Amino acid sequence: MSTTLEAVRKGIAFIETNLQHNIGVSDVAAAVSYSQFYFSREFSRHTHISIYDYILRRRISEAYKCLFTSDIKIVDLAFRYGFQSHEVFTRAFRKMFGENPSDAAVFKPLAIFEAIDAHYLEFLSGLHMARPEEPECELFFELDAGEEPKEPGSSLMMLSKSNFYHGIAVFKGRITPEDSSVLAFSLHNMMVRLRLFHTDVMLSFRFFFENFHDAGEMGANYLLARKSNSCIDILVPSKPDTVIGE
């Protein structure tokens, strides 16, 4: 691990230890003995998020969990995680979860921004991506029957029908150009939303949900990670009234 990457890891550890304390960007930089300007740049380069946004999203995420695990009042929760007022907390919460904290009745685990651990940090560091927005009118996902795959495997993530931020299962398989004699799903109106130049499917799913997932744009309760030797495409089903190619 490089010197700057190790500093980023220590900076994240400092943030996680002090989520309920009044810390800012300068405090994180000081904790790892770097200048604020230099460390802010390196942190963003390795994690694809600024220090400020990391702190904010982690605080809101931990507060969100508390809404479903304790009876603490929202105003007390806001102050616990360093927000100056109930109103400031509500605005930040609504921006991240799409609803006010007082209206949060259904837990959305895939909307939570979890701590970046060493494994995920290694994935993020140097990660390259593209937003091709390429349509795939129809394709078939063939379930893995246990044989040795002839090509890089892909994965289909099924979400709850009533909660597109709740993963139910992940199925391994491969993309085929046409239907076959084995169990396969026909996927219609798919769109490539993200291309990651990496080959870790589960971490690619995580990155997509943390940064690009929009349940309002989903036409069905699944998404697909199409894997090649050099990259992973995340495909989502567009709504039926969406015109592919426009």
C-alpha positions in Angstrom: 0.0 0.0 0.0 1.4 3.4 -1.0 2.2 6.1 1.5 -0.8 8.3 0.5 -3.2 5.4 0.3 -2.2 4.4 3.8 -2.8 8.0 5.0 -6.2 7.8 3.4 -6.9 4.6 5.3 -5.9 6.2 8.5 -7.9 9.3 7.7 -11.0 7.1 7.3 -10.3 5.4 10.6 -10.1 8.8 12.3 -13.4 9.8 10.8 -15.1 6.6 11.8 -13.9 7.0 15.4 -15.2 10.6 15.6 -18.5 10.5 13.7 -20.2 11.9 16.8 -17.6 14.6 17.4 -17.2 18.0 15.9 -14.5 17.3 13.2 -13.9 18.8 9.8 -11.6 18.4 6.9 -8.7 20.2 8.6 -9.0 17.8 11.6 -8.7 14.7 9.4 -5.7 16.1 7.5 -4.0 17.0 10.8 -4.6 13.5 12.2 -2.5 12.0 9.4 0.1 14.8 9.3 -0.7 16.2 5.9 -1.6 19.6 4.6 -5.4 20.1 4.2 -5.0 20.9 0.5 -2.8 18.0 -0.4 -4.7 15.4 1.7 -8.1 16.5 0.4 -6.9 16.0 -3.2 -5.4 12.6 -2.4 -8.5 11.5 -0.4 -10.8 12.3 -3.3 -8.5 10.7 -5.8 -8.4 7.4 -4.0 -12.0 7.3 -2.7 -14.0 9.1 -5.4 -15.6 11.3 -2.7 -14.5 14.4 -0.8 -13.6 14.3 2.9 -16.5 16.6 3.6 -19.0 14.5 1.7 -17.6 11.3 3.3 -18.2 12.7 6.8 -21.6 13.9 5.9 -22.8 10.8 4.2 -21.4 8.5 7.0 -23.1 10.6 9.7 -26.5 10.6 7.9 -26.1 6.8 7.3 -25.5 6.0 10.9 -28.3 8.3 12.0 -30.6 6.5 9.5 -29.7 3.2 11.0 -30.6 4.6 14.5 -34.1 5.5 13.3 -34.8 1.8 12.8 -33.0 0.5 15.9 -33.8 2.9 18.7 -36.5 5.3 19.9 -34.3 8.4 19.9 -36.0 11.6 18.9 -35.0 13.0 15.5 -33.8 16.3 17.0 -31.6 14.4 19.4 -30.3 12.2 16.6 -29.4 15.4 14.6 -27.3 16.8 17.5 -25.7 13.4 18.2 -24.2 13.4 14.7 -23.1 17.0 14.7 -25.9 18.8 12.9 -26.6 22.3 14.0 -30.4 22.0 13.9 -33.2 19.7 13.1 -33.8 21.6 9.8 -30.2 21.2 8.6 -30.3 17.5 9.4 -33.7 17.0 7.6 -32.4 18.7 4.4 -29.3 16.6 4.3 -31.3 13.4 5.1 -33.8 14.2 2.4 -31.1 14.8 -0.2 -29.6 11.4 0.5 -32.6 9.2 1.2 -35.3 11.0 -0.8 -37.6 11.5 2.2 -37.8 13.3 5.5 -36.5 11.4 8.6 -40.0 11.6 10.1 -41.4 9.7 7.0 -38.7 6.9 6.9 -40.8 3.8 7.5 -39.2 1.3 5.2 -35.5 0.4 5.7 -33.4 0.8 2.6 -30.1 -1.0 3.2 -28.7 -0.4 -0.3 -29.1 3.4 0.1 -26.8 3.5 3.1 -23.2 4.7 2.6 -21.1 2.3 4.7 -17.6 2.9 5.9 -14.8 2.3 3.3 -12.7 -0.6 4.6 -9.3 -1.6 3.3 -10.6 -4.0 0.7 -13.1 -1.5 -0.8 -10.4 1.3 -0.6 -8.1 -0.9 -2.7 -10.9 -1.3 -5.2 -11.7 2.4 -5.4 -8.1 3.5 -5.6 -7.2 4.0 -9.3 -10.7 2.9 -10.4 -11.7 4.2 -13.9 -15.3 4.4 -15.1 -17.4 5.6 -18.0 -21.1 6.4 -18.4 -21.9 5.0 -21.9 -25.7 4.9 -21.6 -25.9 2.2 -24.2 -29.3 0.5 -24.9 -29.6 -3.3 -24.9 -33.1 -4.0 -26.2 -33.1 -7.7 -25.3 -30.7 -10.2 -23.9 -30.8 -13.5 -22.0 -29.3 -14.3 -18.6 -28.5 -18.0 -18.3 -28.3 -19.3 -14.8 -25.0 -21.0 -13.8 -25.7 -24.7 -13.8 -22.3 -25.6 -12.1 -20.3 -26.2 -15.2 -17.0 -24.5 -15.8 -17.8 -21.2 -17.5 -16.5 -20.7 -21.0 -16.5 -16.9 -20.6 -16.4 -14.4 -17.7 -19.4 -14.9 -15.5 -22.0 -12.2 -15.0 -24.4 -11.6 -12.1 -28.1 -10.7 -11.7 -29.1 -9.0 -8.5 -32.8 -9.3 -7.6 -34.3 -6.5 -5.5 -37.5 -6.4 -3.4 -40.6 -5.7 -5.5 -41.6 -3.0 -3.0 -38.2 -1.7 -2.2 -35.6 -1.2 -4.9 -33.0 -0.4 -2.2 -33.2 -3.9 -0.7 -31.3 -6.7 -2.3 -32.9 -10.2 -2.1 -30.4 -12.4 -3.9 -27.6 -12.5 -6.4 -27.6 -15.1 -9.2 -24.4 -16.1 -11.1 -24.6 -16.9 -14.8 -23.7 -15.6 -18.2 -25.2 -13.5 -21.0 -26.3 -15.4 -24.1 -27.5 -13.8 -27.4 -30.6 -16.0 -27.6 -32.8 -18.3 -25.6 -31.5 -21.8 -24.9 -32.6 -25.2 -23.5 -31.4 -24.3 -20.0 -33.0 -22.0 -17.4 -32.6 -18.4 -18.6 -34.3 -15.1 -18.1 -35.2 -12.8 -20.9 -34.3 -9.2 -20.0 -36.0 -6.4 -21.9 -35.3 -2.7 -22.3 -31.9 -2.8 -20.6 -29.6 0.1 -20.5 -25.9 0.3 -19.6 -25.7 2.9 -16.9 -22.1 2.4 -15.7 -18.9 0.8 -17.0 -16.3 0.1 -14.4 -12.8 -1.0 -15.5 -12.5 -3.6 -12.8 -13.6 -7.2 -12.4 -15.0 -7.4 -8.9 -18.8 -7.8 -9.3 -19.9 -7.3 -5.8 -17.8 -4.2 -5.2 -19.0 -2.9 -8.5 -22.6 -3.3 -7.3 -21.8 -1.5 -4.1 -20.2 1.4 -6.0 -23.2 1.7 -8.3 -25.7 1.8 -5.4 -23.6 4.4 -3.5 -23.2 6.7 -6.4 -25.6 6.1 -9.4 -28.7 4.1 -8.4 -32.0 5.8 -8.9 -35.0 3.6 -8.0 -37.3 6.1 -9.8 -35.7 5.2 -13.1 -36.0 1.4 -12.6 -38.5 -0.5 -14.7 -38.2 -3.8 -12.8 -36.7 -5.2 -9.6 -33.3 -6.4 -10.9 -30.1 -5.2 -12.3 -27.3 -6.9 -14.2 -23.5 -6.9 -13.9 -22.1 -8.0 -17.3 -18.5 -9.0 -16.8 -15.8 -9.1 -19.4 -12.0 -9.7 -19.1 -11.4 -6.0 -18.5 -14.6 -4.3 -17.2 -18.0 -4.7 -15.7 -21.1 -3.1 -17.2 -24.0 -2.3 -14.8 -27.3 -2.6 -16.7 -30.7 -1.5 -15.4 -34.2 -2.1 -16.8 -35.7 1.1 -18.1 -39.3 1.8 -17.5 -41.7 0.5 -20.2 -42.5 3.9 -21.6 -38.8 4.8 -22.0 -37.8 4.9 -25.7 -34.5 3.1 -26.1 -31.9 5.2 -28.0 -33.4 8.6 -27.2 
